[in-house]
């Protein structure tokens, strides 16, 4: 007979994170029981093939392919499968059965979060997802609970460790993008298919989750402006260094004052950060998130943004919280998405640009370029011109830093520069953040 003070825990997925969660649930069972007030019994682990080789050994008797039996017999369901289906169906099945859900599935929440939270509200269950954004870094719970009474103005930071490792290696070691990516793959920072990381999808999913929490508004992956790091070159990194900047892939979520009322802007792109800014010193695969709150002021959350055991730490924190709720009774804490702020057009954000162009090395070019910027209401903050090597060179490189302007004005300016006969080539365009 099962101890009445025992909760059955179902684990869906036994990858790098799932296997560590299983290990810790078994090895730290006594400690977890003391912290939660109830014994957490690992009822089973859903896998595709129980006989497949695994990096971490798991008790064979716990492995199963019967998702329905495992889920319907659980009090808490931990979903670490990733992807949309069948994860979505399993999570909804768990919630409809009255089980609490703990997940690290950012893609699922960024796409179907509203459906999942509504299902939880209907039965009074909880959905916890600390592991979905920044692995071991506690950012979800502070936004969801600690800052629930405050007004968040802005969140920005590094939420993808793989791209940060690559850009950091290019900056500090002078590596090419290809060489940095090769090393990142060898060390396990990049998957065999690195698209999700390099093209910014992973960071965009996390940004959608953070924005939804911060602004009490449903934000999906489709609402996020996304640019990856595929176009970032060693020359761009070197130019940034000479100008006193470092390039980072940033997620930026902010509340904008629109003419019709407040709106929400959520975007991911490579940007320049002053080398004196704390984000510039976030190296390797680490993450860091800044939260700017009206009452609390600026807050920074920093730590490991990836890793099986690090992410498992966040998962187990959610499991303990869910277990405590079971003991105390009452319904789960629902999501606050009642403000429903509109998503502001990307062109409405204000930022600064650093534009690097090649121009004809003739008199009057700078005046022509300045005139193009002026036509679009963009003013020059800094300008550095260098002549290409070689006595016969007929081109020069011009690095222009702008004052703040709307994204639309800056984008139109770059398009006009590309069409100008005075401009040989637009070499690079990067936004400046953190100021």
C-alpha positions in Angstrom: 0.0 0.0 0.0 1.3 3.5 -0.9 2.2 5.8 1.9 -0.6 8.4 2.1 2.1 11.1 2.2 3.7 10.0 -1.1 3.2 11.7 -4.4 3.7 9.8 -7.7 5.9 11.6 -10.2 5.9 10.8 -13.9 8.9 11.8 -16.0 8.4 12.2 -19.7 11.7 12.1 -21.5 15.1 10.8 -20.5 17.6 13.0 -22.4 20.4 15.0 -20.9 18.0 16.9 -18.5 15.5 14.1 -17.9 18.2 11.6 -16.9 19.6 14.1 -14.4 16.2 14.7 -12.9 15.6 11.0 -12.6 19.0 10.5 -10.9 18.4 13.4 -8.4 14.9 12.2 -7.6 16.3 8.8 -6.7 19.5 9.8 -5.0 18.1 12.7 -3.1 14.8 11.2 -2.2 15.2 11.8 1.6 16.3 15.4 1.2 13.5 16.2 -1.2 11.0 14.6 1.2 12.2 16.8 4.0 12.0 20.0 1.9 8.6 19.2 0.4 6.9 17.5 3.3 6.0 14.5 1.2 7.9 11.6 -0.4 8.3 12.0 -4.1 8.1 8.5 -5.7 9.4 8.3 -9.3 6.6 6.2 -10.8 8.1 5.8 -14.3 10.0 7.4 -17.1 8.5 7.6 -20.6 11.0 6.7 -23.3 10.8 5.8 -27.0 12.9 2.7 -26.6 13.6 1.2 -23.2 16.6 -0.8 -24.6 18.4 2.1 -26.2 21.9 2.9 -24.9 22.0 5.9 -22.5 24.8 8.1 -21.2 23.3 7.9 -17.7 22.1 4.5 -16.4 18.5 4.5 -15.4 16.6 1.7 -13.5 15.2 -0.5 -16.3 12.0 -1.2 -14.3 11.1 2.5 -14.4 11.3 2.8 -18.2 8.0 2.6 -20.1 6.5 3.4 -23.5 2.9 3.6 -22.1 2.3 7.3 -21.8 -1.3 7.2 -20.9 -0.9 4.7 -18.0 2.0 6.7 -16.6 0.4 10.1 -16.9 -3.0 9.1 -15.5 -1.4 7.5 -12.4 0.7 10.5 -11.5 0.2 13.5 -9.1 3.0 15.5 -10.8 4.0 15.1 -14.4 7.5 16.4 -15.5 7.6 17.0 -19.3 11.1 17.2 -20.7 10.6 15.8 -24.2 10.8 19.1 -26.0 9.0 20.0 -29.3 5.3 20.5 -29.7 3.8 17.1 -30.3 3.3 14.7 -28.5 4.4 17.0 -25.6 1.3 19.2 -26.0 -1.1 16.3 -25.9 0.6 14.7 -22.9 0.6 18.0 -20.9 -3.0 18.6 -21.6 -3.9 15.0 -20.7 -2.0 15.4 -17.4 -3.8 18.7 -16.6 -7.2 17.3 -17.4 -6.5 14.5 -15.0 -5.8 17.0 -12.3 -2.0 16.5 -12.1 0.4 19.4 -11.7 2.8 19.9 -14.6 6.5 20.9 -14.5 8.0 21.5 -17.9 11.2 23.0 -19.5 9.6 23.1 -23.0 10.1 26.6 -24.2 8.8 25.9 -27.7 5.5 24.5 -26.3 4.9 27.4 -24.0 5.9 30.1 -26.6 3.4 28.5 -29.1 0.6 27.0 -27.0 1.0 28.7 -23.6 -2.5 30.2 -23.5 -4.1 26.8 -24.2 -2.1 25.1 -21.5 -2.6 27.7 -18.8 -6.3 27.8 -19.5 -6.5 24.0 -19.1 -4.7 24.3 -15.8 -7.1 27.0 -14.6 -10.1 24.9 -15.4 -9.1 22.1 -13.0 -7.1 24.2 -10.5 -3.8 22.6 -11.4 -0.4 24.4 -11.7 2.1 24.7 -14.6 5.6 25.5 -13.5 8.4 26.2 -16.0 11.5 27.7 -14.4 13.7 25.5 -16.6 12.2 26.8 -19.8 14.2 30.1 -20.0 17.6 30.2 -18.4 18.4 26.7 -17.0 19.6 27.2 -13.4 19.0 30.9 -13.3 15.8 31.7 -11.2 14.0 34.2 -13.4 10.5 32.8 -13.9 9.6 32.7 -10.2 10.8 36.3 -9.5 8.7 37.6 -12.4 5.7 35.5 -11.5 5.7 36.0 -7.8 8.3 38.4 -6.3 7.7 41.2 -8.8 4.0 40.5 -9.3 3.1 43.7 -7.5 5.5 45.9 -9.5 5.4 47.3 -13.0 8.1 46.0 -15.3 9.3 48.4 -17.9 12.0 46.4 -19.7 13.8 43.0 -19.7 16.8 42.5 -21.8 19.7 40.1 -21.8 21.5 37.0 -23.0 19.3 33.9 -22.9 21.1 31.6 -25.3 24.3 30.1 -24.1 25.3 28.6 -27.4 25.4 31.8 -29.4 27.0 33.6 -26.4 29.8 31.0 -26.5 30.3 31.6 -30.2 30.3 35.4 -30.1 32.5 35.4 -27.0 35.1 33.1 -28.6 35.1 35.4 -31.7 35.6 38.4 -29.5 38.2 37.2 -27.0 40.1 34.7 -29.2 39.7 36.3 -32.6 38.2 33.2 -34.1 36.1 33.1 -37.3 32.4 32.3 -37.0 33.0 28.9 -38.6 35.8 28.0 -36.2 33.9 29.2 -33.1 30.9 27.1 -34.2 33.0 24.1 -34.7 34.4 24.3 -31.2 30.9 25.0 -29.8 29.7 21.8 -31.5 32.6 19.7 -30.2 31.9 20.9 -26.7 28.2 20.2 -26.9 26.9 23.8 -27.0 25.5 23.3 -30.5 23.3 20.5 -31.8 24.0 18.7 -35.0 21.4 21.0 -36.5 22.2 24.4 -35.0 19.3 26.3 -36.6 17.4 26.9 -33.4 20.4 28.6 -31.8 22.1 30.4 -34.7 18.9 31.8 -36.2 17.6 33.1 -32.9 14.6 30.8 -32.5 15.6 29.5 -29.1 16.1 33.0 -27.8 12.8 34.2 -29.3 10.9 31.4 -27.6 12.4 32.4 -24.3 11.7 36.1 -25.0 8.0 35.3 -25.6 7.8 33.6 -22.3 9.5 36.4 -20.4 7.3 39.1 -22.0 4.1 37.2 -21.3 5.0 37.1 -17.6 6.4 40.6 -17.3 3.6 42.4 -19.1 0.7 40.1 -18.1 -0.1 39.7 -21.8 -0.2 36.7 -24.1 2.9 36.8 -26.3 3.7 34.0 -28.7 6.7 33.2 -30.8 4.9 34.8 -33.8 4.9 38.2 -32.0 8.7 38.3 -31.6 11.0 40.0 -34.2 13.8 37.6 -34.7 17.3 37.9 -36.2 20.1 35.4 -35.6 23.9 35.6 -35.7 24.5 34.1 -39.1 25.5 37.4 -40.6 28.0 38.3 -37.8 31.6 38.1 -39.1 35.0 38.4 -37.5 35.4 41.8 -39.2 32.2 43.0 -37.4 33.5 41.8 -34.1 36.8 43.6 -34.7 35.0 46.8 -35.7 32.9 46.6 -32.5 36.0 46.1 -30.4 37.7 49.1 -31.9 34.6 51.2 -31.1 34.5 50.0 -27.5 31.7 47.5 -28.0 31.1 43.8 -27.8 28.5 41.9 -29.9 25.9 39.9 -28.1 22.7 38.2 -29.2 20.1 39.9 -27.0 16.5 39.3 -26.2 14.7 42.6 -25.5 11.2 42.9 -24.1 9.8 46.3 -23.3 6.7 48.3 -22.7 6.3 51.1 -25.2 4.2 54.2 -24.8 2.1 54.3 -27.9 -0.3 57.0 -29.0 -3.2 54.7 -28.5 -1.9 53.4 -25.1 0.9 51.2 -24.0 2.1 48.4 -26.2 4.7 45.6 -26.0 7.8 45.1 -28.1 9.6 41.8 -28.1 12.7 41.2 -30.3 15.9 39.2 -30.6 18.9 40.4 -32.5 22.7 40.7 -32.4 23.5 44.1 -30.8 26.4 46.2 -29.6 27.0 46.5 -25.9 29.5 48.9 -24.3 32.4 47.0 -23.0 31.9 48.5 -19.6 28.3 47.2 -19.4 27.9 44.1 -17.1 26.5 42.1 -20.1 29.9 42.5 -21.9 31.5 40.3 -19.2 29.1 37.4 -19.6 31.4 34.9 -21.1 31.2 31.3 -22.5 27.8 29.6 -22.3 26.5 31.8 -19.4 23.3 33.8 -19.5 22.3 37.1 -17.9 19.0 38.8 -17.7 18.3 42.5 -16.7 14.9 43.4 -15.3 14.0 47.1 -15.0 11.1 47.5 -12.6 9.4 50.7 -11.6 9.6 50.3 -7.9 12.4 47.6 -7.4 14.7 49.3 -9.9 17.3 47.4 -12.0 17.9 43.8 -11.2 20.3 41.3 -12.8 20.1 37.5 -12.9 23.2 35.7 -13.9 24.4 32.1 -14.1 24.6 28.9 -16.2 22.1 29.1 -19.0 22.5 25.5 -20.1 23.5 22.0 -18.9 21.7 18.9 -17.9 22.3 19.0 -14.2 22.0 22.8 -14.0 18.6 22.6 -15.7 17.6 19.7 -13.5 18.1 22.0 -10.5 15.4 24.3 -11.8 13.0 21.4 -12.6 13.3 20.0 -9.1 12.7 23.4 -7.5 9.4 23.4 -9.4 8.6 19.8 -8.3 9.2 20.7 -4.7 6.9 23.7 -5.0 4.2 21.6 -6.6 4.5 19.0 -3.9 4.1 21.6 -1.2 0.9 22.9 -2.9 -0.5 19.3 -2.8 0.2 19.1 0.9 -1.3 22.6 1.7 -4.2 22.2 -0.7 -5.9 24.8 -2.8 -5.8 25.5 -6.5 -2.7 26.3 -8.5 -1.5 29.8 -9.2 -2.9 30.9 -12.6 -1.2 33.0 -15.1 -1.9 36.8 -15.2 -2.6 37.6 -18.8 -5.5 40.0 -18.3 -3.8 43.2 -19.5 -3.7 42.0 -23.1 -1.5 44.8 -24.2 -1.1 45.1 -28.0 2.1 44.1 -29.8 3.7 47.3 -31.0 4.9 47.4 -34.6 8.7 46.8 -34.8 9.2 50.1 -36.6 8.0 52.0 -33.5 10.9 51.0 -31.2 13.6 53.6 -30.7 17.3 52.6 -30.7 20.7 53.5 -32.0 22.5 52.1 -35.0 26.1 51.6 -35.9 26.3 51.5 -39.7 29.5 50.5 -41.5 29.6 51.3 -45.2 32.2 51.4 -47.9 32.2 54.7 -49.9 34.0 56.2 -52.8 37.1 58.0 -51.5 36.2 61.4 -53.0 35.5 64.8 -51.6 31.9 65.4 -50.5 31.0 61.8 -49.7 30.5 62.4 -46.0 28.2 65.4 -46.7 26.2 63.2 -49.0 25.8 60.5 -46.4 25.0 63.0 -43.7 22.3 64.4 -46.0 20.7 61.0 -46.4 20.5 60.5 -42.7 19.1 64.0 -42.2 16.4 63.4 -44.8 15.1 60.6 -42.5 15.4 62.5 -39.3 18.4 60.6 -38.1 21.4 62.5 -36.7 25.0 61.4 -36.5 26.6 60.9 -33.1 30.0 59.6 -34.3 31.7 59.1 -37.6 35.1 57.4 -38.3 36.5 57.2 -41.8 39.5 55.0 -42.7 41.0 54.6 -46.2 41.4 51.1 -47.4 45.0 49.8 -47.6 46.9 50.4 -50.8 48.0 53.5 -52.7 45.6 52.7 -55.5 42.6 52.3 -53.3 39.5 54.3 -54.3 37.3 53.4 -51.4 37.1 54.2 -47.7 35.3 52.7 -44.8 32.9 54.9 -42.9 31.6 53.8 -39.5 28.6 55.9 -38.4 27.0 55.9 -34.9 23.6 57.4 -34.8 21.6 59.1 -32.1 18.3 57.4 -31.0 15.6 57.2 -33.6 12.7 55.0 -34.5 13.5 51.6 -36.1 11.5 52.6 -39.1 13.5 55.8 -39.7 16.8 53.9 -39.2 15.8 51.1 -41.5 14.7 53.5 -44.2 18.0 55.3 -43.9 20.0 52.1 -44.4 17.9 51.3 -47.5 18.6 54.7 -48.9 22.3 54.4 -48.2 22.4 51.1 -50.1 20.8 52.8 -53.1 23.2 55.8 -53.1 25.8 56.1 -55.8 28.2 57.4 -53.2 28.0 54.1 -51.2 29.9 51.1 -52.6 28.5 48.6 -50.0 26.7 48.5 -46.7 29.1 46.3 -44.8 27.1 45.9 -41.6 24.3 47.3 -39.5 24.1 46.7 -35.7 21.9 48.2 -33.1 23.3 49.6 -29.8 21.6 48.4 -26.6 22.1 48.8 -22.9 22.4 52.6 -22.8 
